[in-house]
Amino acid sequence: MAAPIVGAGFLQTLNNQYVRELRFAYYPRFRHRYDDYLQFVPLAGQLGLRLAGVRGVTDNVLQMASADAVASLTMLALTSAIKYTARVERPDGSSRNSFPSGHTTMAFTSAELLNIEYGDRFPWLRPISYTVATATGVGRLLNNRHWIGDVVTGAGLGILSAHFGYWVTDLLFGRSRRNHTPSPLFPREGFLLYLPIESGTLHTKRGAEWYAVSRAFGLGVEYTPPSFPLFLQAQAQLALHRIYRHSKTGEELGAELKGIRLQLGLGKDLSIWEDFGLNVSTHARLIRYVGQDVVRPEEIQRVSVPRWRIGMGIELAPHWQFTRHLGIRVPCGVDYFPSSLRFMPLGGEEVRLRGLSYYISSSLEVHL
């Protein structure tokens, strides 16, 4: 079940530099050690509930503690073996043991151990535990200690380690009372969360001298009411727009725009085959620009953008739900904003980049 997340982690290495650019654009001086402690919070919750006498899926404390121990040892063995074999340099250049993120692996091992033991009895624990684990991974990105590929791969290895721990103790102590019955995937109902990492470009004419690209990272939520054929969608992202110029020496960065992007949408989830589906949706997008920086004043005299931009778009999102609570999606779409990005090159005429843009993103899904 965790293999797709590990695979997604390898694919997310393609976004390593993009997410790092967003980090430096918004939080270049972030330094906080909360992730050193947050990774253990779900596991502490699991142990606390058991010590308080709350019954889980295992028969006794020894069986649960054995599952925790096997999972933790598996997690340490996997991360250490990969770290010192891959030898990927950390974003801050401090060492060559970046891939995968040990903190994130521990956080998702911890979260999944809590969910296996108590998730069926207390479903509200799942969003809390996954939020805590995700916050740990985000902390590693903000502290400039890991790449996004390290974090996503660590999440998959953590979930794998937790299930391996319970599988081993099932063999040693007898089968636990875990729910192994798959839930029907279609039609979907209820909430799901997803974390989109988006890359886009503004439409320009062939051979145009100037062009713009965008990067975005955020949080999305979808809700499908019971017995309702459509889902409702909301999304918030931090976005970074970059204006480039084609030159004889290569691509030259001219200016950067930072913005907060909000999205509301409505769509239909179509079943393609078993646990594979396709989301078809339309949405409205609102961008609030919060800062701009002319990187090359010798090239660009000024940049003119409206403080608010409102547009609309359509999106197709193939997705794969590989467990009752986890999945992967790859949204792609087209947006149109009536207002254009305008800037004045030094000694030239005003350039307008049209409001038509294309994007593709990738995201993990958590079904609550």
N, C-alpha and C positions, 0 to 999 in steps of 0.2 A: 504493500500500500504506500510506502514511503518512497519507492523507487521513482515515481513520476516527479516528486518534489526535488529529489536529488538531481534528476535530469533537468528540471527547470532551473536549478541552481547553476548547472554548467552552462545553460543557455543564457542565464542572466549575466554571466561574465561579459557578454557583449555590451551590457549596459553599465559596466563598471565605471567608465570615465564619465558617462552622462550623469549618473547619480552623484558622483563626486563633484561635478561642476555645480549641481544644485546645492550641495552642502556648502561649498565655498561661497556661493552667491548669497545664501540666506543666513548661514550660521558659521562664518569663518573662524570665530574664536570660541566655539563651544567646547567646554571642558567640564565634565561632570562624571563622577564615578558611581552613579546610581545603578548602572547595569551590572556592576560587580556583585551587588546584593540582590537585585531584582530577579536574577536567574534562578534563585533558590526558593522564591516565594510560593509557587504552586506546590512544590514538593513539601515545603513546610506546612502548607494547608492540608495536604493529604495526610501527613503524619499526625497533625493536630486533630483532625476529625477522627482518626482511628483511636488515638489515645483518649479522646473524649467519649469513646464508646459507640460511635456511629458506624454501623455495619456497612461494609462495601461488598464487592463481588468475591473477594477472597474469604476463606473460612476463618482465618486467624491472623494475628499480627505478624507471626513468623513468615507466613506465606507471602504477605504483602511486602514485608521488609526484604525478603529474599528476591522478589521481583524487582524492587527498587535497587538492590545491590547489583544484581546481574545487569540491569539496564544501565546503571552508572558506569560499571566496569566496561561494558560494551561501548558506551559512548566515549569513554577515555581512550580505549584501544583504537577505535575507528579514527577519531580526530587526530590522535598522536601519530598514527601510522601515515595518514594522508598528509598532515602538516609537514612532516620531516621527509616525505618523499616528493611531494609537489614543490615545496620550497618557494612559494609565491611571496613576493615582497609585499609588506604592508603599505597602505597608502601613505603613511607618515615616514616610510623608509627606515623604521627602527629595527626591523628584523625580517627574516624570510620564512615566517611560519604563519602567514595570513590565512591560507585556505585549508580547511573551512574555519568558520568562527566557532571557537570552543564555547564562548559564553552563550551564543545562540543555540548551539547544540544542547548544552545543559538546560537552557531555558525551555526548549520544546520537549526534551526528555521529561523534565519536571512537570510541564503542563499536561503531557499525554499520560503520564503515570496517574495524575490526579483525575483526568477524564476517564481513564479505563476503570479506575476503582469506584468513582462516585458519579460519573457523568450521566449514566442512565437514570440514577435515582434523583440527581439534582441537575437537570439540564442547564440551568442558569450558570453553572460552574464553567461550562465550555467557553462562552464568550469572554468571561473574566480571565480564565487561564490563558487563552490564546492572545488576548490583549496584552497581558503581562509579558508573555514570551515575545510577542512582536515588539513591544516597547524596549525590551532588552536588545533585540536586533537593531532597532532604529538607533538606540544609544551607541552601539558599536560603529554605526555609520557616522553619526554626529561627532563622535570623538575621534574620527579619522583613523580608526584602528582597523577597519575592515572594508572590503569592497562589497557591493550588493550580491555578487555571486557567492562570496563566502557565507553571507548571512542566510540566503535562501537554501544553499546546500546544507548548512548547519541545521536548519529547521527540518529538512527531510531526514537527516541522519539521527536527529533527536527523536523524532516520531518512530523511526525504525528501531532504535535502541529500546524504547519503552515497550513496544510490542514484542520484541525479542525477549525481554525480561519476563513478561507474563507468559509467553509461550514456554520458556524453560521451566518456570514454576508450575505450569499446568502439567508438565511431564513428571515433575518431582512430587507434587502434592495431590494430583488429581485435578480434573477440569474445574475451573472457576465458573462462577455464574454470569459470565459475560454474555451480552446479547450478540450472537453471531448472525442473526437474521437480517439480511439486507433490507433497507427501507426502499419503497418504490420511489424512483427518481422523477417520474413524470405522471401526472402533472405536479409541479412544485408548488409548495405553499410555505409561507413564513418568510423569515429574514435570511439574508446572506450578506457577508462582508467580503470585500475584495480590495487589493492593494495594487492599483495600476501604475506601471512605469511606462510612460508614453514618449514616443519620439515622432515629431511631425515636421512638415515643411509647407511653406506658403507656395501657392501656384505662381510660377513665373513663366514668361515666354522663353522659348528655346534660344539660347545664346545671350540671355540677359546678363548684364554686368553684375547686378546686385541680387541677392536672394536672402531668405531668412529661414532659420530652422528653430524648432522649439523642443524643449525637454520638460517633462512634468512628472511629478510623483505625488501620490495622495492616498485618500481613502474613499471608497465607495460603498454604498449600501443599496440593496434591492429588497423590495417587499412585495410578495404575491399574496393578496387576501384570499381566504378560503373560498373555493368555488368561484373564483374570478379569473377570467381568461388572460388578463394582462398583468404585468408587473410594473411597479413604480420604482424609479431609480433616482438616487441623489449622489452627488460626488463633489469632493473638495480637493483641490490640488494646488501645490506650489509650482509655478511655471517660470521658465526662463527662455526668453526669445533672444536669438542672436542674429545680427545682420552681418552678412559676409559679402566680400567683393571678390570676383574672379580677377586674378592678375597673372602676369607672365611668370611670377615666382611662386604662384600657388594661391591658396585661399587665405584672405586677410580678414580678420575679425574687425569690424568697424564699430559696433555698438551692442550693448546688452540692455534688455528690458526685463524687469522682474514683475510678476503679477500673481494675484490670487485668483484662481479659477473656480467657479461654482457651476454645477450642472444639475438640471432636473430633466427627467425623461420618462417615457412610457414605452413599453414594448411587449413583445410576445416571445415566449420561450418555446421553440419547436424541437420535438424529439426527432433525432436523425437515426440513431441505432443504439439500443441498449442504454448505456450511460453517457453517450455522446449527444450533445444538443447544439442548437444554434439560437442565440438571442438576436432578434431583429428589433431595433428600437429607433425612435426619433427623440431628439432632445433640444433643449435650449441651453446656451452657455453664456455666462456672464464673466467677464474678466475685469478685475480692478488692478490697474497698474500702480505699483508702490515704489518704483524706483527705476532710474535709467542711468546708463553710464556710456559716454562716448569714449571708446577705447582708443580710437585713432583720430584725434582732433585734426590732424593734418589731412585726413580724408573726408570726414563728416563734420560739417559746421554745426548742425543741430538735428535733433530727432523730434518729431511732433506726433504724439499719439493722444487720443482722447483718454481721459482718466478712466472712463467706463466703456467697455465694448460689449455689445449684446449681439448674439448670433444664434444660429440654429444648425442642426446637422442630423445625419443618419449614421447608424452604426450596425455592423454585423460582428457578432462575437461568438465564434466557435468555442465550445467548452467541453471539458471532460470531468465528470464527477467520479473519482476513483474510489472514494469511501463514502460512508454516510454523511461525513462532515467536511470533507476536503475535496477541492477540485482545482482545475487550471483553466484559464480562459485566455484567448488571444483576440482582443477587440481591434477592429480596424474601421475607419470611417472617414467621412468628409464633413467639414464645417464651412459655413459661410457667414462672414461678418460684413455688414454693409459698409462700415467704416474701414479705411485703409491705414496701414502704417506708412507714414510720410517722413522723409528726411532730406536734408539739403547737403549734397556733396560740396566740398570746398571748390569754388570756381565753376560749378556746374548747375544744371537745372534740377528742380525738385523731383525726387523719385518717389513713386507711390507703389507699394507692394499690395496687391489686391487681397481682398478678404477671404479668398477661397483657399482652404488648406486641407491637407491629407495627413492622416496619422495612423500609427499602429502601436499597440501596446501589449504587454503581457502582465498577467496577474495571477496570484493565488486566490482561491475562494475558500471561505469558511462558512459552511451552512449551519445555522443555529437551530 
